[in-house]
Amino acid sequence: MANTVLYPGDTIGVIGNSANAAMLVTTARKMGLRVGAYGPDETSEALQLADFKAVGTRKDHDKLQHFAESCAAIVYDSEQVSTEVVKFLSQFTRIPQGTDMLEMMQDRLLERAFFEQLNVNIAPYATIINLDDVYQSVNSIGYPCVLKPIQKEWSHGRELVIKTQTDIAKAAGLLDWGTYILESQIAYDREYSIVVARDQDGNQQAFPITEIASVTEQPVKTWAPAQVDDAVAGEIHRIANEVAQHVSYVGVFEVSFYLTSSGAIYVKKIVPAPSETGYIFEASATVNEFEQHLRAIAGLPLATPQILTPAVTAAFTTDQLSAIRTQWQLKSNWHFTFYHLKKQASDEAMGHISVQGESVKTILDQLDDTGIWNTPAES
């Protein structure tokens, strides 16, 4: 890919419906770029904040084409954006993130083939087409395990945790939807993440490693600096570097990991876009993930991220809003971010707090004392 530079005043487009879309719009405008946003809801935060908006669905090809032709480049906000839309837009403008990584990470079989090509540890899995496959595969995979659709976009409400043989019968209805994988649930001690930026020439710049506490595979708390053994940190950086060398992608991406009590490292997933765990750098580092993402896209030299202060981010849901409001007047070191997303389920993140302090431990203790997040992290 030729190194193409976007200058202040040039136009960049943003597509997607996650909280990231609005953050990309505001960051791009702060950098002096003219920003357009495309989406189905003209009242969405990203479309409201952009310099111009295009209202349309993923099937409105005329509107998509016109939007693409209005932009010098387009970025997508998350791993949930349609690859078909990205491929269509790329006929009319530059999309430096490309579709290769996005397509791989939306399909669990392609994702696992990529991990196996890199020769990294992943949870044992089997491809499942019918109920007999589950009964046969569970003998080698063991309990507990989880049944997941091949296409990640189908996952909501269609995953099944299998803890005993009697649970397998519940899978019968799910398998009508198509092919699944059966994956072992790794018993892990800690969860880590690394965000890496890759520029148009393939140069990389990694953010410091962060540690995560998740509930049902969703990150709830993220902190930096992470307490991580040098050997583990070295392996995390090695794997992230391998990923970056084997993809055609420009921008930031996240690789997350499980660490077991025996010291084994398993790759959990890759996010080919700015990620929720990267929000921590807004509060803790010399550069945040959205600016670094746009620096890569725009052909600017990548910044060198360094931690300036210990910090923790914690996501909160609609159900937790009353408790968050109680802390509103009490906590001088809490910084609040609201996503302003539409049609949210009560258990989906509607925002996050960022907290700075003397050490990660003192911040985590402060959060624990409120009782807001006292749900045991998954293990």
N, C-alpha and C positions, 0 to 999 in steps of 0.2 A: 504494500500500500504506500503510495507516495505521501510524504509528509505534507499535509495540508493544514495551514494555519488559519484559525478564525481570529479576527481582530475585533476590538470594540466597535459596535455598530453593525457587525454581521449578524445574520439571523440563524438561530438554532431552534429546532422544534423538540417538544417533549410529548411523548405518548405514554399512557398508562393511568391507572386509577388508584394507586396506592398512596400512602403518605409521602413516599419519596418524590412523587411527581411535583408537588408544591415546593418541596425543598430544592429540587433541581431548578425549578423556575426562578425562585428567589435568589439562588446562588448565581445563576447565569446572568440575571439582571444586575446583580451587584458587581459582576465582573465586566459589565458594560455591553453585554450582548443583548441584541433584540430577541425576544422570546415569543414563540408561538406554542400553543398547547392544543392538542386534539383529544376529544373524548365525547362520549354520548350525553353527558350532563353539563349544560352550560353553567350551572350553579356550583360545580365542583371547585374546590379551592385552587387547583392548578389553573383551570381556565379563567377563574376570576382574577388571578394574579398576573397572568401573562399579558404581554403587550398586544397580542391579538389571539383570538380563539377560533377554532374550527369545530363545530358541533356535528358529530356523525358517528356511526357505528363502524365496526370492523368490516362490514360488508359494503359500505358506501365508497365504492372504488373511485368515483369521480371526485368526491370530497377528499379522499386520501391522496389522490394524485395531485390535486390542486394544493393541498397542504404541503406535500413533499416538494413541489416545485417552488414553493414560497420560502423554503429553508435551505441554507447552505449545508446543514447537517441535521440529523435527528438522533436523539437519544431515547432509549426506553428505560422505564423506571424500576422494573422488577422482572423476576423470572416468570411472571404470569402473563406477560404480553404474548399475544398470538404470533407464532413464527410466520404464519401465512401473511399477516399484516406487514411484518417487518420485511419479508421477502418482496412483497408488492411495492412497498415504499422505496426499497433499495433500487428499484428500476429508475427512479426519478431524482434521487439525491443520495448523499453519502450517509451510511449508518455505520460508523466505525466499530460499534460493538459486534456487528455482523449477526448471523443466525446460527452458526455452527455450535457454539457453546450453549446458546439458548435451547436449541433443538435437543441437544444431548441431555441437558439437565431437566427437561420436561418429560422425558421418557426414561423410566427406571431401568429398562434393559440396556438402552444406549449408554446411560450413565454408568452402569456397572461394567459394561464392556470397556469404557474409557478408563475406569479405575483399574481394571485388570490389565489393560495395556500398559499402564504406568507401574504395575506390579506393587500396588499399595494394599494394605489390609482393609477389607470391608467386611461387614457382617455376612456370615454364610446365608445363602439364599437359593431358592429354586423357582423356576417358572411354573406357574399353575394355570391350567386350562379347565380342569374339572375337579370335582370333589375327591375322586380317587387319587389325583396328584397330591392333594393336601395330606391324605392319610399316609401315602408312601413317603412323601418328603419330610414329614414331621419327625420321622425316625432318625434321620441324619441331622436335621437342624435343631431339634430339641425344643423343649418348652422353657420359658415363654417365647412365642414368636408372633409375628404380626403379618396379616394378609393385606397387601396394598395393591391398588390398581396400577397397571403399567403407566398410564398417563396420569401425571400428578394432578392435573386440573380436575380429575374425577374423584379425588380423594375424599372430599368432605362428606362425611356420613357413610363412606363405603370402605372403611378400614375395619379390620376385626383383629383384636388381640386374642390369641389362643393360648390359654394357660393350662388346659387339660384336654384330654381326648374328647370329652363331652362337648367342648366348645366348637369342635370342627363342624358339627352338623349345622351350626348357624351360618356357615359360609355358603350354603347351597344357593340361597337367593342372590347373594352378591356376585357369584360367578356368571350369572346371566348377563352381566354388564360387559364382559370381555375378559381378556387375559390379565392375570395378576402375578405378583411375586409373593412368595412366602419368605420372610426374612427373620433371622434370629434377633431377639432383643438383647443387645449387649449389656451386660452388667458392668457399669462404668463408675469410676470414682469421681472423675472431673471431666469437664467439657471445655475445650478451648476453641478459639477462632483466630484466623489471621485474614486481614484484608490486604490485598495486593493490587497495586496499580500497574498497568502495562501500557506503554505508550505506542505510538504508531510505528516506531522502529524496533519494537520488541523489548525495549529496556524495561526493567521492573523496579518498583520501589515498594517495599512492604511496610505496613503499619506495625507498631508493636503488637505482640500477641495479647489477646484479651481472654479472660475467663468468663464463663457463662453459667448461669443456673437456669435450667429449663423445666417447664411443666408440660407434659404431653407433647414433647418435641418442640415446643414454642419457647424461644428465649424470653425470660421474664426479667432477669437481672444480668447486666454485663459490667465488668470492672477492669480497670487498668490502673497501675501495672498489674499484670497477672503474676501469681506465684507459680513459677514453672521451672522445672529442673533443666539444666543446661543441655543435657542429652535429648530430652523431650523437645525443647525449643529448637535444637539443631535439626531434628527430624521433621518438625512442623515446617520449618523454613525450606528444607530440602524438598518436601512433597509439594509445597506451594510453588516453588521454582520449577519443578517438573511439570506441574499443571500449566504454568504460564508459557513454558517452552513448547507445549503440544497443542496450543489453541490459536485460532485466528480471532483475536479479540483485542479491542482497545477500550480502556477504562478500568474501573475498580471491580474486583470480584472477591468473594469471600470463600474460604475453605474452612469448614468446621470439623472438629475431631472429638472422639471419645478417648479417654485414657483409663485403662483398667487398673485394678489394684496391683496386678503383676507387672505393670509398666508397658503393656501392649498399647499401641496407638492404632485406632481405626478411623478412617475417613468417614464422616457422617454425610456431608453433602457439599456441593458447590453452588453458590448463588452468583449468576453472571450479571450482576448489577450492584448498586449500593445496597447495603443490607442493614437490618435493624440493629445488629450487634455493632455496626460501625458508628451508630449515633453517639457512642461514648466519646469519640474524638472531638466532637464539638465542644465538650466540656473539659477535655484533658490534654489535647495535643496542639502542636504548632500549626496543623492544617487539618481540616475535616474531610471526610470521605467524598462529599459532594463537590467541593472545590477541586480535590485531587482528580476525581472522575472527569470533570469538565476541563481541567488542565490537559489531561491525556487526550480527550476528544478534540480539543482546540489546537493541539500541537504545541502547547507550552511545555517548558521543562518541568519535570515532576519535582514537587517539593519533597524534602526529607522530613518525614513525620517523627516528632519526638514528644514524649510525655512531659508535660509541664507540671502537672499536679495529679495526685491520686483522685480518682472519680469513679462513681457508680451511676449507671442508668437503670431505671426500673420502670417497666411498662405498667400502665394501669388500664382497667376495663371500665365499662359503664357501671358494672356492679360495684366497683370500688370508688366511684366518683364521690359519694358522700364522705367517705373516709379521707379522700384527697382534699376535699373542701375544708375539712376540719384542720388539716395541716397547713392550709393556705396562709393562715395568719400566724402560725407558730414557728415555721422553719425558715430561718434567715438564709440558710445555705442550699435550699431547694430551688431549682429553676424548672419551670413548668413548660412543657410543649404539648399543645393540643393539635390533633390531626384534622379535625373538621371533616371527617368522612361521613358519607351518607349510608343509610340502611345497614347499620352495624348490629351484629349479634351482641348480646349482653356480655359474652365472654371474650370478645375480640378487643384488642388494644385500641383505645381511643386517644392515647397520648403517652408521654413518659415524663418522668422527672430525671434531672441530672443533678447529682450532688457531689460537691467537692469537699475535701477534708484533709486532715493530716495524714491519714492512712486509709487504705481500703477497709481494714478491719473496723476502725472506728465508724466509718460510714455504714458498713453492713450492720453493725450493732445498732446504730441509730434507726435504720430501716426496720430491723427486727423488733425494736422497742415499740414501734407504732402498731405492730400486729397486722398491717395491711397485706403483707405478702407472706404470711406465715403458713403457706401451703407447702408441704414437703416437696423438694425438688425431685424429679423423677430419677430413678437409679436402676 
